[in-house]
Amino acid sequence: MNEWTLFVGRFHPLLVHLPIGFLVLAALFEVVSSWRQSSARSADNGSAPGTPWREAAAAALVAGTACAVAAVATGYLLGHAGGYGGATFDRHQFFGIVTAAAAVATTLVRTIAMLRAPANRPQMAIYRVCLAILMLLVGVTGHLGGTLTHGEGYLSDHAPGFVRSALTRAGILDASASATARLGDQAVVYTAVVEPILRADCIQCHRGEVGSGGLTLDTPAGIRKGGDHGAAVVPGRALSSEIIRRIWLAADDKRAMPPRGRPAMRPSDATILRWWIDQGAPFDKRIADLDVPDEMRPMLEGAVGPLRRGGPRMPTATLGPLDPAAVRAVERAGLSVIRLDDKSSFVEVNAANAGASFSDQSLAALRGIAPHVVWLDLSGTATTDEAAGAIAGLSNLTRLHLNRTRMGDAGLARLGSLQQLEYLNLYGTRVTDAGLQHLAGLRKLKRLYVWQTAVTPAGVERLHAGLPGLQVDTGSKPDSAGTGQ
Amino acid sequence: MSDLDDLKFNCSRRHFLSSASLGIGAFGLASLLDPGLVSATGTATLPTADGPLLSSPHFVPRVRRVIYLFQSGGPSQLELFDYKPLLRTMNGQQLPESVRMGQRLTGMTAFQRSFPLAGAQFEFARHGKSGAYVSELLPHTAKIVDELCIVKAMHTEAINHDPAVTFFQTGSQQAGRPAIGAWLSYGIGSENHNLPSFIVLLSRAREGDQPLYSWLWGSGFLPSQHQGVQFRGGKDPVLYLTDPDGVTRTTRRRMLDTLRELEDHEHARVMDPEINARVAQYEMAYRMQTAVPQVMDLSEEPDATFELYGPDARKPGTYAANCLLARRLAERNVRFIQLYHQGWDQHGNLPQDIQTMTKSVDQASAALVLDLKQRGLLEDTLVIWGGEFGRTNYSQGKLTKDNYGRDHHPRCFSIWMAGGGVKKGFSFGETDDFGYNIVRDGVHVHDFQATLMYLLGIDHERLIFKHQGRRYRLTDVEGKVVKDLLA
């Protein structure tokens, strides 16, 4: 019997397309029919040219209703023999039954309306309202069914940015979920990855004041505390952690978790838990802070979106897309704007092609794309202290090449806002020891180049006192002749 | 539809990318053409916004440019970086079969009756904080070992020079595929629109060594403006670039503008993308007329520069002068600077000839790294030093007390890299005590290429060109990024 249930049930995905087609067709014919009637009325020739369309609508409606009932029947069998469950399934089932019922009701209303005088206005109006509602239900049920088969976000994942943001604003897309999905390395492992796993498979029982077995897993405190059987999580030692042991037990073992009757934890989720515990079970660390072996990457990327593979550090800010008009403005000023990768909207801006037309004013255009600029290369240009104002507005800048420019101490004094800056190239500029001290507030600065400047070892020493981690390159031999300017 | 319309339709579909890139790409043709468009028509500039294929690198690049110091001929790893004291203790004894394991030898020595092991006749010592072994032949390189990432277990498939160099540069032993620099020019374009993104500099320290062929910097099936441009030493670095006497800059400009109109007519008629390539090259040459003399003018370099690179740097066409030029090109954001230095093919008379070679490269190679470092350029430049294969641990020809030769050995050899994205003061891979086979962490040529592309922000599996019904890439169907080398 069970075998038959599933066999018949599996015709559901085939059958569901028929009521969708027939019912939409019925509505379409109905629209054409009434349009023809009204145009005929206005032509005032008395006959009823909409009749064949109306008959076609009736046939489509009856066929659609029959198929809808069949789809519900097979869907019920499939849903209960095929191991489906969860909120989406429940909603799909509910709306499926409602849709079939509405189709039956619509058919009845139409039949009654047709029994009366042709074109019985009030009943035909009810019928049309029913048909409109039916269309809505078909759409909702179909979408839920699609979500069940293809997964959440199948439609919206590749929608253009403005559609996504509109959907998010309308509350249809989950803002936090889509934010987590794009956080990548910057996602906090516990909140973005571990907690959702526990919530899906463990927290139904292990929560509240006294969870099952004295264990609560819904708070960091509960996880740290453990349960009646000792420490559920031993930081750094997954194989000694009770939670991993229980998850790995054979499904028919009395002590296996999740308990018998509930679906087993997905192997990838179990692997993520094991990795997280081996990494010390931290509650506040980001993925970027932990050691991610290659085989872990796909599983984590499933939860938080693409992970970056090492390489230059980028600011953590999440930015919207670049404004093409603003980019063009920068390019009109003679600067090149180069995107740094195909995921973020961070860019490098350089003046390699600006030539003689470059002046400090060229940088004013950067205001339009300021947060996107992470690398700025002005080497060999006529940049002076006057440019510092425009540069200081680039809050996400991590690399700044001012080598072989006329930048001096007055300019450096205005760069204190570059709190992300890691690399600063000042070789062949007019800076002196005095200007260097303005850099002491740049906490992230790691490398500084001051060859062929008036900077002395004493000045470097003083800066080091404030920024002990900074590497300063003063070049091989100081000489006064600049090159390549 | 008329035949002509038909042709247009086919061409525009087939060459969709080349034409589309005019509108959307910040790379390739568009990147070369656009400055010309700006000056000629005063209209649009580079639209850098979301284009398709490689309007941006795949990942944030670790380096923005590459200087590849290719040591053509196959430098002997056993005299330079791969210290094998066992060869010296077993000097003159036969290569054990347990080491050779019946593996194929090249035609040069396959019929030798005896394979006497030859120990290096040069001293090795550990250098720097990393303690890497470097031979006494490379005193300057020894001083910068803490900047180097030495790959000691490179291996290749080719056993002879031409296929081996071609394999390194194009990913295939047969000529005809695009060179690395051409792939990069095609993929991510150039940052400097006044110089080609792929420039080649040649030098040699000995006469009569293996020749080089221009397909090594060819564009293969890629549009032809991506091929490398060779700069020569001497008065005329790029042939035919200077205007003849009596032709002024204005005359040249007007000539090019008129030529362009004619080419545009032709292009509208036949839609051949090579017409665009040709116009791009004309415009590039026009811009190079001012850019090249500037970059080649060493008079602005202080004496300290020549002290650093060595006296040879004053002689155009030498390896040292090319290293200095490479630095000047790197400062101007040229994407791929390819040096070739010929003369490393020591089948015989190795102890003498290898000294000629090391003397010609050692100081300038190290100077380049130091010079880039003090200018803050080493962080986003990758310098590579290496040849097409290694040399055998046994002597080719007669082994005497102070003379021997070595045959080609593709199974293991050493190269080094320095700069952004790779580990510093790091040696990777290990060969056996005989210096014959790899013991662990071998790096295949395709792995090297994949890693090189990766450092530039490119996924080597996604930079693809469809040609004659097949999708091609630099690494063909192989290659893995060697993550252990990455900083």
Contacts between the chains, C-beta under 8 A, distances in Angstrom:
chain1	res1	chain2	res2	distance
A	308	B	59	7.2
A	308	B	60	7.3
A	309	B	59	6.5
A	309	B	483	8.0
A	310	B	486	5.9
A	310	B	487	7.7
A	311	B	59	6.2
A	311	B	60	5.1
A	311	B	61	7.8
A	311	B	62	5.2
A	311	B	421	7.3
A	312	B	60	5.3
A	312	B	61	7.8
A	312	B	62	6.2
A	314	B	60	6.2
A	321	B	50	7.6
A	322	B	48	8.0
A	322	B	49	6.3
A	324	B	47	6.9
A	324	B	49	4.4
A	327	B	47	7.6
A	327	B	48	5.6
A	327	B	49	6.1
A	328	B	44	7.9
A	328	B	45	6.6
A	328	B	47	7.0
A	331	B	45	4.1
A	331	B	46	5.5
A	331	B	48	7.2
A	332	B	45	6.1
A	336	B	46	6.9
A	336	B	48	7.9
A	336	B	191	6.5
A	337	B	26	8.0
A	337	B	46	7.7
A	337	B	48	4.7
A	338	B	26	6.7
A	338	B	48	6.6
A	338	B	56	7.3
A	338	B	191	7.1
A	339	B	26	7.7
A	339	B	48	6.4
A	339	B	55	6.6
A	339	B	56	3.4
A	339	B	57	7.8
A	340	B	56	6.6
A	340	B	57	6.8
A	340	B	60	4.7
A	340	B	61	7.0
A	340	B	457	7.5
A	341	B	56	5.9
A	341	B	57	5.8
A	341	B	58	6.5
A	341	B	59	5.2
A	341	B	60	4.8
A	341	B	457	6.6
A	342	B	55	7.9
A	342	B	56	5.1
A	342	B	57	7.3
A	342	B	58	5.6
A	344	B	60	7.9
A	346	B	60	7.5
A	347	B	48	7.6
A	350	B	191	6.2
A	350	B	333	7.0
A	352	B	191	5.0
A	352	B	192	4.7
A	352	B	193	7.8
A	352	B	332	6.9
A	352	B	333	4.6
A	353	B	35	6.4
A	353	B	191	7.9
A	353	B	192	6.5
A	353	B	193	4.8
A	353	B	194	6.9
A	377	B	333	7.9
A	379	B	331	7.4
A	380	B	331	7.3
A	401	B	376	7.2
A	403	B	375	6.7
A	403	B	376	6.2
A	423	B	376	7.5
A	423	B	379	6.6
A	425	B	375	7.7
A	425	B	376	3.9
A	427	B	374	7.2
A	427	B	375	5.8
A	427	B	376	6.1
A	447	B	376	7.6
A	447	B	379	7.1
A	449	B	374	7.3
A	449	B	375	7.0
A	449	B	376	3.7
A	451	B	374	4.7
A	451	B	375	6.9
A	473	B	373	6.8
A	473	B	374	5.9
A	473	B	376	6.8
A	475	B	374	3.8
A	476	B	304	7.8
A	476	B	308	6.8
A	476	B	370	6.1
A	476	B	374	5.6
A	477	B	304	5.4
A	479	B	302	5.2
A	479	B	304	4.8
A	481	B	300	7.8
A	481	B	302	3.9
A	481	B	304	8.0
A	483	B	300	5.9
A	483	B	301	6.0
A	483	B	302	7.0
A	483	B	305	7.3
A	484	B	300	6.7
A	484	B	328	6.7
A	484	B	331	5.7
